[in-house]
Amino acid sequence: MYVKVIREGCIGCGQCAEICPQVFCLAADGLARVEQQPESGLDAVVQMAAESCPVSVIEVEDD
């Protein structure tokens, strides 16, 4: 699984970082970013974080 945040559209709500802090964080500029790519076993949580994004800027690609 590969995850990407399209930062230009991010509003910094922090939902993704709350749901999956192992992968997402809020950077110093207040926008979400991928802290590290997900390890196996986090697929469902990463997907939940992506679906919870109110502006749909999280892209999830399967390997």
N, C-alpha and C positions, 0 to 999 in steps of 0.2 A: 504494500500500500504506500502511495506517495501522496502527501498533503501539501497544499499551497494556499496561502491567503492572498487575495488580490487586495493589497493594502490601500490602493487608490479609492476603493469604495467602502472601506471599513469605517464604521462610526465609533469604534472603541467602546462598545457596550460591555465587553468582557465576558459575555456568555460562554464563549468557547473555552476561555481560560478557567472558568469556574467548573465547567463540565469535565474538561480533560486537561488538567494542568501538566500532565506528563508530556504533552505535545505543544500546547498553545500557551502564550503569555502575552501580556500587554507590554510593549516596548516603551522606552522613555518618552516617545512622542505621543503615547496614549492609544496607539493603534495595535491591533493584534498582529502577532507574527508566530511562525512555527519555531518553537524552541528547539525541538528535535523531531526527526521523523519517527512515526510510531513503531514500536516493537510489535511483534506478533502477539495477538491476544487483546489488543486494544481496538480492533476494527469496529466493534459495535459502539464503543464510547466515542471514537472519532466521528463515526457516522452521525451519532446523536448530536454532537457538537456542531457539525456542519449543517444539519437540518434545523438546529435551533438558531442559527445566525439570522437575524432579522433582515439583513441586506444581501444574503446569499453570496458572500464573497469567499467562502471556503470551498476549494475544489479538492475532491478525493478521487484518486485514480487507483485502480487495482493493478497489482503487478502482472 
